[in-house]
Each structure stands twice: as C-alpha cells, then as structure tokens.
Amino acid sequence: MKYVATVNDESRVVDVTGTDGRYRVAVGDDVWEVDARLAAQGIYSLLIDGVSYVADVTDRDGACVVEVGGEWYEITVEEQTRHIIRTRGGAAGGPRSRTLTAALPGKISRVAVGVGDAVRAGDTLVVIEAMKMENEFKATGPGTVAEVRVEAGQTVNAGDVLIVMA
C-alpha cells in the first residue's frame, strides 16, 4: 500500500508491501527489508536490512513522534489517496476557480447538490469512491451551482470536471 509520510514539511511517497511483521519499504529509489515487532506499548523493535533499532512512538495531535537512537522525528502518515484528495482535490485552477475537478479516478457515489443550489464553504458537493474509500468533496467558499456534470454511478478520471460554480 502507498502512503505519504511528511517530516519537517517534506512529503514523500512510501510504498509498503508485506505482512506479519515482515515488510519491504520503498521511498523513491531506496528500498529496505524491515522486520517490525511491537515490543511494548509504543515501543517497536526494528530490524532494517540486518541492523537492529528500537523506536519509541507516541501520538501528538495526530502526528507520530518517533525517537530512534536519540534522534526525534515528528511524522504524519496518510494513505496516498487521502493525501492526493486533501492536497489536490477540490477547486481546480487556484483559490479563485469555481470548478471542482476529480483528483483521481473513481466512481461517483453521491451528488449532493443540483443546479441552482446555493452552497456555503464546507458544504458537501459530491462523494467519490476511490480505492474502496468514500471521499467527500466540499465547497471551498459560498456560491451557486451552475452546472453538475456527473451523476451517481458514473465513473470519472482524474481531472474530469464535476461541478461548476457561479
């Protein structure tokens, strides 16, 4: 499964495969074989390419604070799909744009608005199912729905226009 890990405002895609404590972790061109075991609450025993580490992991406001070998890292991790939707989903073309586009391919689960509907910032416009997750796309500001170019059950591709606001 692909994740996006953010450390010190730098985000990297992390591809993790494997099960039962044995994983292959790839970040860019770097690949590691990892044996990871929970030793105690918040303490992990790691064997990375034959080198042993102990990681102390605590949760701080949704971020993982990890201490390994006296070095501290604050890391946020989210599934790649969620990251794409959170950072690139929504209005296309910048903050003044009034067009909602699909951030990635999926299937329209629900269209929550119709032509002529007045919406406020935060109102749900459309729900897309992608990679077995439902993702709500919300209005970034107030406006009136000028066009609805999709319907429930329709398949969309990344970049397809979903809703146009006036």
C-alpha positions as CSV (number, residue, x, y, z in Angstrom):
1,M,0.0,0.0,0.0
2,K,1.2,3.5,-0.7
3,Y,1.4,6.2,1.9
4,V,2.6,9.8,2.1
5,A,4.9,10.5,5.1
6,T,5.6,14.1,6.0
7,V,8.6,15.0,8.0
8,N,9.6,18.7,8.5
9,D,7.2,19.8,5.8
10,E,8.7,17.5,3.3
11,S,6.3,14.8,1.9
12,R,7.5,11.6,0.4
13,V,5.6,8.6,-1.1
14,V,6.3,5.4,0.9
15,D,5.3,2.1,-0.7
16,V,4.9,-0.7,1.9
17,T,4.3,-4.3,1.0
18,G,4.3,-7.5,3.1
19,T,2.6,-8.8,6.2
20,D,3.1,-10.3,9.6
21,G,5.9,-8.0,10.7
22,R,8.0,-8.5,7.5
23,Y,7.8,-5.6,5.1
24,R,9.5,-4.2,2.0
25,V,9.6,-0.4,2.3
26,A,10.4,1.8,-0.7
27,V,10.9,5.5,-0.7
28,G,11.9,6.7,-4.1
29,D,14.8,4.6,-5.3
30,D,15.7,3.5,-1.8
31,V,14.3,0.1,-0.7
32,W,14.6,-1.6,2.7
33,E,13.7,-5.0,4.1
34,V,12.1,-4.4,7.5
35,D,11.2,-6.8,10.3
36,A,9.0,-4.8,12.7
37,R,7.6,-6.0,16.0
38,L,5.7,-4.3,18.8
39,A,7.7,-4.9,21.9
40,A,5.6,-2.9,24.4
41,Q,3.0,-0.2,24.2
42,G,4.6,2.4,21.9
43,I,8.0,0.6,21.6
44,Y,8.9,-1.1,18.4
45,S,11.8,-3.4,17.6
46,L,13.0,-2.9,14.1
47,L,15.5,-5.0,12.0
48,I,16.2,-2.9,8.9
49,D,18.5,-4.6,6.4
50,G,20.1,-6.6,9.2
51,V,20.6,-3.6,11.6
52,S,18.6,-3.5,14.8
53,Y,16.8,-0.4,16.1
54,V,14.4,0.4,18.9
55,A,11.7,3.1,18.1
56,D,9.7,4.9,20.7
57,V,6.5,6.1,19.1
58,T,3.9,8.4,20.7
59,D,0.9,10.2,19.2
60,R,0.9,14.0,19.4
61,D,-2.2,15.7,17.9
62,G,-2.4,13.2,15.0
63,A,1.3,13.1,14.3
64,C,3.7,10.3,15.3
65,V,6.6,11.5,17.4
66,V,9.3,8.9,16.8
67,E,12.6,8.6,18.8
68,V,15.3,6.4,17.3
69,G,18.9,6.4,18.6
70,G,18.5,9.7,20.4
71,E,17.1,11.5,17.3
72,W,13.4,12.7,17.3
73,Y,11.2,13.0,14.3
74,E,7.6,14.3,14.0
75,I,5.9,12.3,11.2
76,T,2.4,12.4,9.8
77,V,1.4,9.5,7.7
78,E,-1.7,9.1,5.5
79,E,-2.8,6.9,2.7
80,Q,-1.7,8.3,-0.7
81,T,-5.2,8.6,-2.0
82,R,-6.3,10.6,1.0
83,H,-3.2,12.8,0.6
84,I,-4.0,13.5,-3.1
85,I,-7.6,14.4,-2.3
86,R,-6.6,16.6,0.6
87,T,-3.9,18.5,-1.2
88,R,-5.1,18.5,-4.8
89,G,-8.8,17.7,-4.7
90,G,-11.3,20.4,-4.8
91,A,-11.3,23.5,-6.9
92,A,-9.0,23.4,-9.9
93,G,-7.0,26.4,-11.1
94,G,-6.4,28.0,-7.7
95,P,-8.4,29.7,-5.0
96,R,-10.5,31.9,-7.3
97,S,-11.5,29.0,-9.5
98,R,-15.1,27.9,-9.4
99,T,-14.7,24.5,-11.0
100,L,-14.5,21.2,-9.0
101,T,-12.4,18.5,-10.7
102,A,-11.7,14.9,-9.7
103,A,-8.4,14.5,-8.0
104,L,-8.1,10.8,-9.1
105,P,-10.2,8.2,-10.9
106,G,-13.2,6.8,-9.1
107,K,-16.9,6.3,-9.1
108,I,-19.5,8.9,-8.1
109,S,-21.3,7.6,-5.0
110,R,-23.5,10.7,-4.5
111,V,-24.1,14.1,-5.9
112,A,-25.3,16.3,-3.0
113,V,-26.2,19.4,-5.0
114,G,-28.2,20.4,-8.0
115,V,-28.1,23.3,-10.5
116,G,-29.2,26.5,-8.8
117,D,-28.4,25.3,-5.3
118,A,-26.8,27.9,-3.0
119,V,-23.8,26.4,-1.1
120,R,-21.7,27.6,1.8
121,A,-18.0,26.8,2.4
122,G,-17.8,23.3,3.8
123,D,-21.0,22.0,2.2
124,T,-20.6,18.6,0.5
125,L,-20.8,18.8,-3.3
126,V,-20.1,15.3,-4.4
127,V,-18.8,12.0,-3.0
128,I,-16.4,9.8,-4.9
129,E,-15.5,6.2,-4.2
130,A,-11.8,5.6,-5.0
131,M,-9.7,2.6,-3.8
132,K,-12.5,1.3,-1.6
133,M,-12.9,4.7,0.3
134,E,-15.6,7.3,0.0
135,N,-14.2,10.8,-0.3
136,E,-16.3,13.9,0.2
137,F,-15.5,17.0,-1.9
138,K,-16.7,20.1,-0.2
139,A,-17.2,23.7,-1.3
140,T,-14.2,25.9,-0.6
141,G,-16.4,29.0,-0.5
142,P,-20.0,30.2,-0.9
143,G,-21.6,30.2,-4.3
144,T,-24.4,28.9,-6.6
145,V,-24.2,25.6,-8.5
146,A,-24.1,26.5,-12.2
147,E,-23.5,23.0,-13.7
148,V,-23.5,19.4,-12.4
149,R,-21.6,17.3,-14.9
150,V,-21.8,14.0,-13.2
151,E,-24.4,11.6,-11.7
152,A,-24.3,8.8,-9.1
153,G,-22.8,5.6,-10.5
154,Q,-20.7,7.4,-13.1
155,T,-17.0,6.6,-13.4
156,V,-14.7,9.6,-13.6
157,N,-11.0,10.1,-14.4
158,A,-8.5,12.5,-12.7
159,G,-9.1,16.0,-14.0
160,D,-12.7,15.5,-15.1
161,V,-14.9,18.5,-14.3
162,L,-17.6,17.5,-11.7
163,I,-19.2,20.7,-10.6
164,V,-19.1,24.3,-11.9
165,M,-20.0,27.1,-9.5
166,A,-21.2,30.6,-10.4
